[in-house]
Structures are given as structure tokens and as C-alpha cells.
Amino acid sequence: MLGSTLNRMIFWELVRVFLLSLSTLTGLVLLVVAVQQAAQLGLSLTQLVRAMPLLVPSILPIAIPATTLFAACVVYGRLAHDNEVIALKAAGIHLFGIVKPAVLLGVLTTCTTAALAHTTIPQTQQMFYAQILSDPEEVLYNSLRRDRCLRHPTMPYVLYVHDVQGKRLVDVVIKRRLKVKDPRTGIESTVGYDFVARMHEARLCVDMANGTMSIEPDRFVIDGKTASVSSATSGAFTMDLPDSVSGKEAKLKINSLTWDQLPERIAATIAERDALVVQRNARQTEFDRTSDLNVIAFAETELRGYKYQIDAKSRHARNLQAEVHARPALAVSCLVFALIGCPVGIWANRADYLSTFVVCFMPTLLVYYPLLLAGTDMGKTGKIPLVVGCWAADVVMGAVGMVLTWRLLRR
């Protein structure tokens, strides 16, 4: 494909600009993602530095398509600006010859992005969470140092501290959530707290074997609805670890699933949903045979609860199915951007980076990614087929790229 010296020169120039821009963009995005992960997981600086290399693969599928477009625009813009394209046409060389390096770059970046999404990114995500959560006690202490608070939807308690000194929690307040079930929907909601425990000092301990954490105070005072209790003894408050620290959330994250694991998870989720449907239908049949008003009132609540569970499983299944289309669609965008970058770069006739960025990248950013996000979201909600939603951006921009390339070759 790159038999001529000219094509090899163009290709290696594309590779040089691509690698330079990829390293720059990846570094910038890595800083943003690292700060976000540190805020979510309560990471110390040491933990963050150790984990940053594991975040790089997950950033590349975002950076590679953009830098493919940028490299094509810059290189072919320079060729046009230096009148080399006119010279090639005057020498009788068909322009398809100089388009080949861009197509090759697009194919290589597409294959690379697909390979990353297939196994590398899920495995590094699993390694990232395993490394961070290898010391959950440190994660919890760091979170308390930063927020002075520890709360999670799965935790029955909310923990507040005035200060954290080493492994000592100073001026601790623990509040236990009071949950009430809605008789109409069967959904539990927090309406306040049924008791508050105050302690001067405490220490946090984690038992990963049992998946629990405990707060061990020096002494505490409990204010409840019916009584107040004061104790000078060390009575620990034990609760389950938050899902974000125990690793449950990490195991459920879709981006942590390899390509081979996706079909298994999809089948398991659909099976769970179908089992709930069978249970609901069986209960519906039982309720239809009774005339007891109390049973009928209870049946409405129970059946509504089944509906919420079935809908949740259906949404999760569609999210998993969308991932099957989204990963290859994002990889193919590299080839699409290469096809767009070549003709746009030649017609823009610019040699500087800033002009190239404004002329090509900004319009594509305002068209491709909104179309990708909107289409994928509509596919997940069932408004349009998943195939259409996930691939719409590639189809539209691919058609634009092919039309632009065809018009270029006709010049």
C-alpha cells in the first residue's frame, strides 16, 4: 500500500504528528480523570501516582480518534499550503496515491482501539480497582480527611468527623438512617435518623473477610427517640462496607467486562429479568383468584415492586447490549476521522496547528460526539434500535468523509 517513497514520507509524517498529539492529549485527559477518580475514591497522592498508568488505556479510545483527525488535517494541510498537492497533480500523480497513508493510519488506529476495548481496558480497570481497594481502610481515611463525612446509599449510617489525625477520628458523630417503605410503591426512602451517637475519639477498622467496617470509640453518647444512653466503654459500631470500597460496584461496572464476558453477563441479566417476570405472572394469577380486599391492596404494592425490578434489569441488559455496539463503533470512528481529515486538510490549506484545530476539529466535535451520545442514549432507553443509535454517528460522519474524499479525487 505504501510502495512509493512519497507515500512512505507522508505516512511517517502522519505517525509523527499523531504520536506527538496523542501523548499531549492523553496527558491532559489523564490529569482530569485522575483528579476525578481521586475525588470519587478518596485516594492519597501516593495511591493516585501508582494507579495512573492503569488509567491510560481507558483514555486512549477517546484520544486516538481525535488525534487521528488532527494528524491528518495537519499533514495534508501542510502539503496543500506548500503547493505540493498542485505539484503532484501537475506531475500526473493521481490524488488517491496521497490518500492511501491516511487510510492506512485510520485502519491501524481502528484496529488498535478495537484491541484495547476488547481486553486491555477491562483488564486494566480490574487491576486499577484491585490496587486501589487493596487497602480499603486507607481509602476510607482519605475520604474522611477530604470530606469530613462518609455516606453511601448502601450504608445504614452516616459518619461525620471534625478532624482526622493519623488513625484517630476526632469529634465523631454517627447517625443511623430511618427508612420507611412507601405502601403504594414498596420502595424504601430515608426520612431522617432514629438515633445519633457522639464520641470524642474513635478509630476505624475494616474486616475485608466479612465485608464490614467498625467504628471503635473511646466513649460515646447516644440520643434516640425514646432514650439517651451514655457509655464509657468501647462499644464498636459495625456496618457493611460501602459498595464503592468493598469492590461490589467495581465488579458491576460495564467497562470492567472483557469482550468475552459481555455475552455471559447479558444472558445472565436477561435470565434474571425473565425469572422475575415468571414470578410476577405467578403472583398475578394468585391474586386474580382472591376476593379479599386486603390481599388485593397488598397485591398492587407487590406487583409494582416487581415492575420496578424488571425495569431495572431491562435497563441493565440494554446497557450491556449497547456496549457490544459502542466499543466497535468508537474504534471505527478513527477510520472515519482519517477520511474526513485528509480532504478537509487539503481544502483548508493551513500549516499552523491552531487554524487546523478550529477549521476541522471543532465542527466535528460539535457534530460527531453529540450525535454519538444522543444516539446511544436513545438506544439504551429503547426509543430507537441499539444498532441505529450506536452507529448513527459513524454512518453520518463516514458518509461525509466519503463524499469529501470523492470530491477531492475528482479535482
C-alpha positions as CSV (number, residue, x, y, z in Angstrom):
1,M,0.0,0.0,0.0
2,L,2.9,2.3,0.7
3,G,5.1,1.3,-2.2
4,S,6.3,4.8,-3.2
5,T,8.7,7.0,-1.4
6,L,6.2,9.8,-1.3
7,N,3.6,7.6,0.4
8,R,6.1,6.4,3.0
9,M,7.1,10.0,3.7
10,I,3.5,11.1,4.2
11,F,2.7,8.1,6.4
12,W,5.7,8.6,8.7
13,E,4.8,12.3,9.0
14,L,1.3,11.3,9.9
15,V,2.7,8.9,12.6
16,R,5.0,11.6,14.0
17,V,2.2,14.2,14.4
18,F,-0.2,11.5,15.6
19,L,2.1,10.3,18.4
20,L,3.0,13.8,19.4
21,S,-0.6,15.0,19.7
22,L,-1.7,11.7,21.2
23,S,0.8,12.0,24.1
24,T,-0.2,15.6,24.7
25,L,-4.0,15.0,24.7
26,T,-3.6,11.8,26.7
27,G,-1.6,13.6,29.4
28,L,-4.2,16.3,29.7
29,V,-7.1,13.9,29.9
30,L,-5.2,11.7,32.3
31,L,-4.9,14.6,34.8
32,V,-8.6,15.3,34.6
33,V,-9.5,11.6,35.0
34,A,-7.0,11.1,37.8
35,V,-8.4,14.0,39.8
36,Q,-12.0,12.7,39.2
37,Q,-11.0,9.2,40.5
38,A,-9.2,10.7,43.4
39,A,-12.3,12.7,44.4
40,Q,-14.6,9.7,44.0
41,L,-12.5,7.1,45.8
42,G,-10.7,9.3,48.3
43,L,-7.2,8.4,47.0
44,S,-4.0,9.7,48.5
45,L,-1.3,11.2,46.3
46,T,0.8,8.0,46.6
47,Q,-2.1,5.8,45.6
48,L,-3.0,8.1,42.7
49,V,0.5,8.1,41.3
50,R,0.7,4.3,41.5
51,A,-2.7,3.9,39.8
52,M,-2.2,6.5,37.0
53,P,-0.6,4.1,34.5
54,L,-3.6,1.8,34.7
55,L,-5.9,4.7,33.7
56,V,-4.0,5.4,30.4
57,P,-5.6,2.5,28.4
58,S,-9.2,3.7,29.2
59,I,-8.3,7.2,27.9
60,L,-6.8,6.1,24.6
61,P,-10.2,5.3,22.9
62,I,-11.2,8.9,23.5
63,A,-7.9,10.4,22.4
64,I,-7.0,8.2,19.4
65,P,-9.9,9.2,17.1
66,A,-9.3,12.9,17.9
67,T,-5.6,12.8,17.3
68,T,-6.1,10.7,14.1
69,L,-8.2,13.6,12.7
70,F,-5.8,16.2,13.9
71,A,-2.8,14.5,12.4
72,A,-4.5,14.1,9.0
73,C,-5.6,17.7,9.0
74,V,-2.1,19.0,9.9
75,V,-0.1,16.9,7.5
76,Y,-2.4,17.3,4.5
77,G,-2.8,21.0,5.3
78,R,0.9,21.4,5.1
79,L,1.1,19.6,1.8
80,A,-1.6,22.0,0.4
81,H,0.0,25.1,1.9
82,D,3.4,24.3,0.4
83,N,1.7,23.7,-3.0
84,E,2.9,20.1,-3.1
85,V,-0.6,18.9,-4.0
86,I,-0.6,21.1,-7.0
87,A,2.9,19.9,-8.0
88,L,1.8,16.3,-7.7
89,K,-1.2,16.9,-9.9
90,A,1.0,18.7,-12.4
91,A,3.3,15.7,-12.5
92,G,0.3,13.5,-13.4
93,I,0.1,11.7,-10.0
94,H,-3.5,10.8,-9.0
95,L,-4.5,12.2,-5.6
96,F,-5.7,8.8,-4.5
97,G,-2.0,8.0,-4.0
98,I,-1.6,10.5,-1.3
99,V,-4.9,9.5,0.4
100,K,-3.6,5.9,1.0
101,P,-1.4,6.9,4.0
102,A,-4.4,8.5,5.8
103,V,-6.5,5.4,5.1
104,L,-3.7,3.1,6.5
105,L,-3.4,5.3,9.6
106,G,-7.1,5.1,10.1
107,V,-7.1,1.3,9.7
108,L,-4.2,0.9,12.2
109,T,-5.7,3.2,14.8
110,T,-9.1,1.4,14.4
111,C,-7.5,-2.0,15.0
112,T,-5.6,-0.6,18.0
113,T,-8.6,1.0,19.6
114,A,-10.7,-2.2,19.0
115,A,-7.9,-4.3,20.6
116,L,-7.8,-2.0,23.6
117,A,-11.6,-2.2,24.1
118,H,-11.6,-6.0,23.6
119,T,-9.4,-7.0,26.6
120,T,-6.8,-4.4,27.6
121,I,-9.1,-1.7,29.0
122,P,-11.3,-4.1,31.0
123,Q,-8.3,-5.9,32.5
124,T,-6.5,-2.6,33.5
125,Q,-9.8,-1.4,35.0
126,Q,-10.0,-4.5,37.1
127,M,-6.3,-4.1,38.1
128,F,-7.0,-0.4,39.0
129,Y,-9.8,-1.2,41.3
130,A,-8.0,-4.2,42.8
131,Q,-4.9,-2.0,43.5
132,I,-6.9,0.9,45.0
133,L,-9.2,-1.3,47.1
134,S,-6.3,-3.5,48.4
135,D,-6.2,-1.1,51.3
136,P,-9.8,-0.1,51.9
137,E,-9.1,1.4,55.3
138,E,-6.7,3.9,53.8
139,V,-9.4,4.8,51.2
140,L,-11.9,5.5,53.9
141,Y,-9.5,7.6,56.0
142,N,-8.6,9.6,52.9
143,S,-12.2,10.2,52.1
144,L,-12.9,11.4,55.7
145,R,-9.8,13.7,55.6
146,R,-11.2,15.3,52.4
147,D,-14.9,15.4,53.0
148,R,-15.1,15.2,56.8
149,C,-18.0,12.9,56.1
150,L,-18.7,9.3,54.9
151,R,-22.0,8.5,53.4
152,H,-23.2,6.0,50.8
153,P,-26.7,4.8,49.7
154,T,-25.9,1.3,50.8
155,M,-24.7,2.3,54.3
156,P,-27.3,2.4,57.1
157,Y,-25.2,5.1,58.9
158,V,-23.8,8.5,58.1
159,L,-20.5,9.4,59.7
160,Y,-19.2,12.9,60.4
161,V,-15.8,13.9,61.8
162,H,-14.3,17.2,62.9
163,D,-10.8,16.1,62.1
164,V,-8.6,13.1,61.2
165,Q,-5.2,12.8,62.9
166,G,-3.4,9.8,61.6
167,K,-5.6,6.9,62.5
168,R,-7.7,8.9,65.0
169,L,-11.1,10.3,64.3
170,V,-11.8,13.4,66.4
171,D,-15.2,14.6,67.4
172,V,-17.2,11.9,65.6
173,V,-21.0,11.9,65.0
174,I,-22.8,8.8,63.7
175,K,-26.4,9.0,62.6
176,R,-28.4,5.9,61.7
177,R,-30.8,6.4,58.8
178,L,-34.5,5.8,59.4
179,K,-36.1,4.1,56.4
180,V,-39.8,3.9,55.7
181,K,-41.4,1.8,52.9
182,D,-43.9,3.5,50.7
183,P,-47.1,1.3,50.9
184,R,-48.0,2.3,47.3
185,T,-44.7,1.6,45.6
186,G,-42.9,-0.7,48.1
187,I,-39.8,1.5,47.8
188,E,-37.8,2.4,50.9
189,S,-36.8,6.0,51.4
190,T,-34.8,7.8,54.1
191,V,-36.9,10.2,56.2
192,G,-34.5,11.1,58.9
193,Y,-32.5,9.4,61.7
194,D,-33.7,7.3,64.6
195,F,-30.6,7.9,66.8
196,V,-27.4,9.9,66.9
197,A,-24.2,8.7,68.6
198,R,-21.5,11.3,69.6
199,M,-18.0,10.4,70.6
200,H,-14.8,12.3,71.4
201,E,-12.4,10.0,69.6
202,A,-12.7,6.8,67.6
203,R,-10.8,4.5,65.3
204,L,-11.9,3.0,62.0
205,C,-11.3,-0.7,61.4
206,V,-12.0,-2.8,58.3
207,D,-12.7,-6.5,58.1
208,M,-12.4,-7.4,54.4
209,A,-13.1,-11.1,55.2
210,N,-16.6,-10.3,56.4
211,G,-17.0,-7.2,54.3
212,T,-17.6,-4.9,57.3
213,M,-16.2,-1.8,58.9
214,S,-16.5,-0.7,62.5
215,I,-16.1,2.5,64.4
216,E,-14.4,1.9,67.8
217,P,-15.0,4.9,70.2
218,D,-13.3,5.7,73.5
219,R,-16.7,6.6,74.9
220,F,-20.0,7.7,73.3
221,V,-23.4,9.2,73.9
222,I,-26.5,8.0,72.1
223,D,-29.5,10.2,71.6
224,G,-32.5,8.2,70.5
225,K,-36.2,8.8,70.1
226,T,-37.1,7.1,73.3
227,A,-33.9,7.2,75.4
228,S,-30.4,8.6,75.9
229,V,-27.5,6.3,76.7
230,S,-24.1,7.3,77.8
231,S,-21.2,4.8,77.9
232,A,-17.6,5.0,78.9
233,T,-16.8,1.5,77.5
234,S,-15.7,0.8,74.0
235,G,-18.7,-0.4,72.1
236,A,-18.0,-0.7,68.4
237,F,-20.5,0.4,65.7
238,T,-20.3,-2.2,62.9
239,M,-21.8,-1.9,59.4
240,D,-21.3,-3.3,56.0
241,L,-18.6,-1.7,53.8
242,P,-19.8,0.7,51.2
243,D,-20.1,-0.9,47.8
244,S,-17.6,1.5,46.4
245,V,-15.0,0.2,48.8
246,S,-16.0,-3.4,49.1
247,G,-15.5,-3.9,45.4
248,K,-19.1,-4.7,44.6
249,E,-19.5,-1.6,42.4
250,A,-16.3,-2.3,40.6
251,K,-17.4,-5.8,39.6
252,L,-20.7,-4.4,38.2
253,K,-19.0,-1.7,36.1
254,I,-19.6,-2.4,32.4
255,N,-16.2,-1.1,31.4
256,S,-14.6,-3.7,33.6
257,L,-16.0,-6.5,31.5
258,T,-13.9,-8.0,28.7
259,W,-15.5,-8.6,25.3
260,D,-15.9,-12.3,26.0
261,Q,-17.6,-11.6,29.4
262,L,-20.2,-9.3,27.9
263,P,-22.4,-12.1,26.3
264,E,-22.3,-14.1,29.6
265,R,-23.4,-11.0,31.6
266,I,-26.1,-10.1,29.1
267,A,-27.5,-13.7,29.2
268,A,-27.4,-13.8,33.0
269,T,-29.2,-10.4,33.3
270,I,-31.9,-11.4,30.8
271,A,-32.4,-14.7,32.7
272,E,-32.8,-12.8,36.0
273,R,-35.3,-10.5,34.3
274,D,-37.2,-13.4,32.8
275,A,-37.3,-15.1,36.2
276,L,-38.8,-12.0,37.8
277,V,-41.4,-11.9,35.0
278,V,-42.4,-15.5,35.7
279,Q,-42.6,-14.8,39.5
280,R,-44.7,-11.7,38.8
281,N,-47.1,-13.6,36.5
282,A,-47.5,-16.4,39.0
283,R,-48.3,-13.9,41.8
284,Q,-50.7,-12.1,39.4
285,T,-52.5,-15.4,38.8
286,E,-52.8,-16.0,42.6
287,F,-54.1,-12.5,43.3
288,D,-56.7,-12.7,40.5
289,R,-58.3,-15.7,42.2
290,T,-58.9,-14.0,45.5
291,S,-61.6,-11.5,46.5
292,D,-60.0,-10.4,49.8
293,L,-59.7,-6.6,49.7
294,N,-56.6,-6.6,52.0
295,V,-54.9,-9.1,49.8
296,I,-55.8,-7.1,46.7
297,A,-54.3,-4.0,48.2
298,F,-51.1,-5.8,49.1
299,A,-51.0,-7.3,45.6
300,E,-50.9,-3.9,44.0
301,T,-47.9,-2.9,46.0
302,E,-46.1,-6.2,45.4
303,L,-46.7,-6.2,41.7
304,R,-45.5,-2.6,41.5
305,G,-42.3,-3.7,43.2
306,Y,-41.9,-6.5,40.6
307,K,-42.3,-3.9,37.9
308,Y,-39.5,-1.7,39.2
309,Q,-37.2,-4.7,39.5
310,I,-38.0,-5.9,36.0
311,D,-37.5,-2.4,34.5
312,A,-34.1,-2.2,36.3
313,K,-32.9,-5.5,34.9
314,S,-34.2,-4.5,31.4
315,R,-32.2,-1.2,31.6
316,H,-29.1,-3.0,32.7
317,A,-29.4,-5.6,29.9
318,R,-29.8,-2.8,27.3
319,N,-26.8,-1.0,28.7
320,L,-24.8,-4.2,28.3
321,Q,-26.1,-4.7,24.8
322,A,-25.2,-1.1,23.9
323,E,-21.6,-1.8,24.9
324,V,-21.4,-4.5,22.3
325,H,-22.1,-1.9,19.6
326,A,-20.4,1.1,21.3
327,R,-16.9,-0.4,21.5
328,P,-16.5,-1.2,17.8
329,A,-18.3,2.0,16.8
330,L,-15.8,4.1,18.7
331,A,-13.0,2.2,17.1
332,V,-14.4,2.7,13.6
333,S,-14.5,6.4,14.2
334,C,-10.7,6.5,13.8
335,L,-11.1,5.5,10.1
336,V,-14.0,7.9,9.7
337,F,-11.9,10.8,11.1
338,A,-9.0,9.9,8.8
339,L,-11.2,10.0,5.8
340,I,-12.5,13.5,6.9
341,G,-9.1,14.9,7.9
342,C,-7.4,14.3,4.5
343,P,-9.7,16.3,2.2
344,V,-10.5,18.9,4.8
345,G,-6.8,19.5,5.5
346,I,-6.1,20.0,1.8
347,W,-9.0,22.3,1.3
348,A,-8.3,24.3,4.4
349,N,-4.7,24.9,3.1
350,R,-3.4,25.7,6.6
351,A,0.0,24.9,8.0
352,D,-0.4,26.0,11.7
353,Y,-1.9,23.8,14.4
354,L,-4.4,26.3,15.8
355,S,-6.1,27.1,12.4
356,T,-6.3,23.4,11.7
357,F,-7.9,22.7,15.0
358,V,-10.5,25.4,14.5
359,V,-11.3,24.5,10.9
360,C,-11.7,20.8,11.3
361,F,-11.8,19.5,14.9
362,M,-14.3,21.9,16.4
363,P,-17.1,21.3,13.8
364,T,-16.5,17.5,14.1
365,L,-16.6,17.8,17.9
366,L,-19.9,19.6,17.7
367,V,-21.4,17.1,15.4
368,Y,-19.9,13.6,16.0
369,Y,-19.9,13.4,19.7
370,P,-23.4,14.9,20.4
371,L,-24.8,12.5,17.8
372,L,-22.9,9.6,19.3
373,L,-24.1,10.4,22.9
374,A,-27.7,11.2,21.9
375,G,-28.0,8.1,19.7
376,T,-26.5,5.8,22.3
377,D,-28.8,7.2,25.0
378,M,-31.9,6.8,22.8
379,G,-30.9,3.3,22.0
380,K,-30.5,2.4,25.7
381,T,-33.9,3.8,26.5
382,G,-35.5,1.9,23.7
383,K,-36.6,4.8,21.6
384,I,-34.6,3.6,18.6
385,P,-32.8,0.3,17.9
386,L,-29.5,0.0,19.6
387,V,-27.7,-0.7,16.3
388,V,-29.0,2.6,14.8
389,G,-28.3,4.6,17.9
390,C,-24.7,3.4,18.5
391,W,-23.7,3.5,14.8
392,A,-25.5,6.6,13.6
393,A,-22.6,9.0,14.3
394,D,-20.2,6.7,12.3
395,V,-22.6,6.3,9.4
396,V,-23.3,10.1,9.1
397,M,-19.7,11.2,9.5
398,G,-18.5,8.3,7.4
399,A,-20.8,9.4,4.6
400,V,-19.5,12.9,4.9
401,G,-15.9,11.6,4.8
402,M,-16.5,9.5,1.7
403,V,-18.3,12.4,-0.1
404,L,-15.4,14.8,0.7
405,T,-12.8,12.2,-0.4
406,W,-14.7,11.5,-3.6
407,R,-14.9,15.2,-4.4
408,L,-11.2,15.6,-3.7
409,L,-10.3,12.8,-6.1
410,R,-12.4,14.4,-8.9
411,R,-10.4,17.6,-8.7
